Amino acid sequence: MALDMGNFYKSEENRFTLSDFAQLPPPPPFEGLSGWVRGIVSSWTELCVVLFMGALLNLAMPLYGQQWSALVNQPPFKADNPLLLPNGDVMVHQFETNNWWELTPDNTGDYIYGTWTQLASMPSGYAPTYFASAVLPDGRVLVEGGEYNCPSGSCSYSETNLGAIYNPATNAWTAVGSPSGDSEIGDAESAILPSGTFMLGSCCSSGAAFFNASNLTWSYPVGSGGGNFSEEGWTLLPNGDLFTVNVINNPNTAQIFSTSTQVWNTLPDPPVNLVNTLCSEIGPAVLLPDGDVFATGGLNQTAIYDPATNSWSTGPSFPSGLGTDDGPAALLPNGNVLLSASAATPCYSVSDGTQFFEFNGTTISSVPNPPNSASQASYVGGMLVLPTGQVLYTSQSNQIEIFTPGGSYQTSWEPTVTSISTTLYAGSANNVISGTQFTGLSQAGFYGDDAQAATNFPVIRIVNDSTGDVFYASTHNASTMAVATGNATVSTEFDLPSDIETGSSQLYVVANGIPSAPVSVTINPPLQTAAPTNSSSYSTSGGTNATITFTEMLYDSTPGAEIYWTVPGCAGSVSGSSPIGSGGSFTLVYQSGSDCNPSGTMYATAPGHSQSPTVAINF
C-alpha cells in the first residue's frame, strides 16, 4: 500500500527536507512527493520510522493544505500583476511604476525561498496600473494599456493606449503601437487564442484587435458584435472560443466569440445578476476541469454556464454583503477554485477586508485569509498558479503570500510525454518534446479587465537524481495554446540552461501546476567546439590526391552523431561528415587538380552549434 502525499508541502516555519536526515534525497515540490516517499521507504514500518525521527528532529510535516506562507525574501517593492515565465521564474510588476522584477525559486524549486532580480524598466513615459498582459508563445511578454499611467511617480487616470513588449533573452523592452484608431486601451481584457494570437479588447470601445508578434502590428477580427468590452473578462473554452459576461452594454448578458468565424454570438442570460451596477464591476469567470464556466459576481451571487448544453444554472452565493468588484481567482490542481471577495456596497470598500474561499464544484467554503487582508479590498489582489501547484498572491504591497492547497489532481488531468530524446545537452536549444495536455485544462489564472495571469502553456522541470536540485528549461513555440486538448498530440520546443547539473535526471512537463509522470533523461555537458589540429602529415598519390589528418573538433558520445567538415577552395568547397567519437583523429582525402588551389582552411560544424575556429591547410 502506497502513501499518497501529493498535498504534502514544506512550510515557511517548518521547512521539511529529509536531506537533513540521514542524507536522504530532498523532496521535489508538491506533485513528486508520493513517488519520492515510495522511493525512500518500502514499507509502513520504514515510513513510521521516518515520521518518528522527523518528530524527534522537530521537523513538522504538514499533511494538510489550505495554508498561507510568506516569502522569506519579501520584495523590496509594492507588487501587483504577476506572470509566470516559460523558464519557471515569476515576473512581477512594481505597482504604479515602469519597473519589473523576477522571482527565481531556490535550488529545490521552492518559491517561498526564492530570490529577486530587478529587470529592465519599461520605455520612458509608460508606467501602467491595471492593464492587459500575456506571455506570448515565443516567450516574450506583451503589456498593453493601463487605466492609470504613472510615468513620474504621479498617477493620472488616462486609459492610456501605450504598450510594450519584453524579451527575456535580452532583458529589453520595445515600445508597441496601439491598434489603429484606438485612442484608449485602458484596463483592457486580453487572451491568447489557440493559434497563439494575442487578442486585445478595449476599455472604451467595441473594438478588438489581433497582435502580430512578428512585426508588432495589429489587425482586426472580420466579424462584428461584442459591444463595449469595458470591465469584462475573457475565458478561453475547450473549443477555442472566448466566453464573456457583458458589463457596460446590455449588462448581465453573455456572449461567445467564435475563433472560426470571428463573430460574437449571443448566449442565454445568466439566471442571477452578476454585475454590480453601482460601480459596473463583475468577478472572474473560471473554466473548470469538467468544461463548465464558474462565473462570479460583483454582488454575492454566482452562476455556472455549461457550453455543452448552452445553459446556465445558479451557483452558490458568497456570504451576505460580499462580492468581487474586481478580484482574482485561480483554478487549483485539485479542481477547486480559490476566490476572494470583499464588501459589495459601497464598491471597493475595505470595511470587511478581503476574505478567501474555495469553490469545490458545489459549495463555497471559507479558507484561511493571508495576513494584511483585513485592510484590503478584493481588487488589489493578483493570483498566479505556480509550477508547484501553489498559488502566489500579490496585493499592491511588499507582502507576497503563497497558498498551499489541499487534495490532489486526477490522473486524467496530467500531461503525458510520448516523445523526447532522453539524451540532452546543457545549453542546447530548440529541443522538441511531444505528448498530450501540455497546455492544461484551463487558463488557470483569472481576474478580468485589470490583469491576466494565464498559465496554459508547458513548463519543463528537471530534477537531478544525485542532488535533488531543480532546474527549469525555457519552453517556446508550443504547437497550440488551446486548453483541454485531451488525447490530441501537442508539442513544444525547449532550451536547457547552460548551468544545469549533468547526469541522470527526471523530467516533468507541468501545466497549471499539474505535472506529467517523470521521464528519465541524461543531461550531458555542452558539446565542446575546438579548432581542428593540422597534423602536418601529408602524402600524395600521383600528384592528384592529398591527405590530411585532423583531430576531432566536437566532442560528443552520442552514438551516430556526426561532425561536418568543409575545406573551401576547389570549385567552392569540399565537404563531408564523419562520426563523432571520443576525441580521435580522422583522415580527409583532398582531391587536387589543375582547377583548384590545394590550400585554404578547414572548419567544423554540428547541428545547434556555431562553426569551429579555422585551421590553415597547405599542401
ZIQUI-V686981 format. One record per backbone hydrogen bond with DSSP energy under -1.0 kcal/mol. CO is the residue of the C=O (numbers start at 1). NH is the residue of the N-H. If there is no record, write none. Layout:
co | nh
CO | NH
CO | NH
This chain:
co | nh
5 | 8
14 | 11
17 | 20
18 | 21
18 | 24
21 | 24
29 | 32
30 | 33
32 | 36
33 | 37
34 | 38
35 | 39
37 | 40
37 | 41
43 | 47
44 | 48
45 | 49
46 | 50
47 | 51
48 | 52
49 | 53
50 | 54
51 | 55
52 | 56
53 | 57
54 | 59
55 | 58
67 | 404
69 | 402
78 | 95
79 | 396
81 | 93
83 | 91
85 | 88
86 | 475
89 | 85
90 | 103
91 | 83
92 | 101
93 | 80
94 | 97
98 | 122
99 | 94
100 | 119
101 | 92
102 | 117
103 | 90
104 | 115
106 | 109
107 | 470
110 | 106
111 | 114
112 | 72
115 | 104
117 | 102
123 | 126
127 | 150
129 | 148
130 | 147
132 | 144
134 | 142
136 | 139
137 | 477
140 | 136
141 | 166
142 | 134
143 | 164
144 | 132
146 | 160
147 | 158
147 | 159
148 | 129
149 | 156
150 | 153
156 | 149
160 | 186
162 | 145
163 | 176
164 | 143
165 | 174
166 | 141
167 | 171
167 | 172
172 | 167
174 | 165
179 | 182
181 | 183
185 | 203
186 | 188
189 | 201
191 | 199
193 | 196
194 | 481
197 | 193
198 | 211
199 | 191
200 | 209
205 | 229
209 | 200
210 | 219
212 | 216
212 | 217
217 | 212
219 | 210
224 | 264
229 | 232
235 | 243
237 | 240
241 | 237
242 | 257
243 | 235
244 | 255
246 | 252
250 | 253
253 | 246
254 | 267
255 | 244
256 | 265
257 | 242
258 | 262
263 | 258
265 | 256
274 | 298
275 | 277
276 | 279
276 | 280
276 | 281
281 | 276
284 | 296
286 | 294
288 | 291
292 | 288
293 | 305
294 | 286
295 | 303
296 | 283
297 | 324
300 | 318
301 | 297
302 | 315
303 | 295
304 | 313
305 | 293
306 | 310
306 | 311
311 | 306
313 | 304
319 | 322
321 | 344
323 | 342
324 | 326
329 | 446
330 | 338
332 | 335
336 | 332
337 | 359
338 | 330
339 | 357
341 | 355
342 | 323
346 | 349
355 | 341
356 | 367
357 | 339
358 | 365
359 | 337
363 | 360
365 | 358
370 | 373
372 | 375
373 | 354
373 | 376
377 | 380
378 | 381
382 | 394
384 | 392
386 | 389
390 | 386
391 | 403
392 | 384
393 | 401
394 | 382
397 | 79
400 | 71
401 | 393
402 | 69
403 | 391
404 | 66
404 | 67
410 | 413
411 | 414
416 | 436
419 | 434
422 | 522
424 | 524
425 | 428
428 | 496
431 | 494
433 | 492
434 | 418
434 | 419
435 | 490
436 | 416
437 | 440
440 | 484
443 | 445
443 | 455
444 | 331
446 | 329
450 | 131
451 | 448
455 | 457
459 | 510
460 | 473
461 | 508
462 | 471
463 | 506
464 | 468
469 | 464
471 | 462
474 | 495
476 | 493
485 | 488
490 | 435
491 | 479
492 | 433
493 | 476
494 | 431
495 | 474
497 | 500
503 | 523
504 | 465
505 | 521
506 | 463
507 | 519
508 | 461
509 | 516
510 | 459
511 | 514
514 | 511
519 | 507
521 | 505
522 | 424
523 | 503
524 | 426
528 | 555
539 | 547
541 | 544
544 | 592
545 | 541
546 | 590
548 | 588
549 | 535
550 | 586
553 | 530
558 | 561
561 | 580
563 | 578
564 | 605
565 | 576
566 | 603
567 | 574
572 | 569
574 | 567
576 | 565
578 | 563
584 | 552
586 | 550
588 | 548
590 | 546
593 | 596
597 | 599
598 | 619
600 | 617
602 | 615
603 | 566
604 | 612
605 | 564
606 | 609
615 | 602
617 | 600
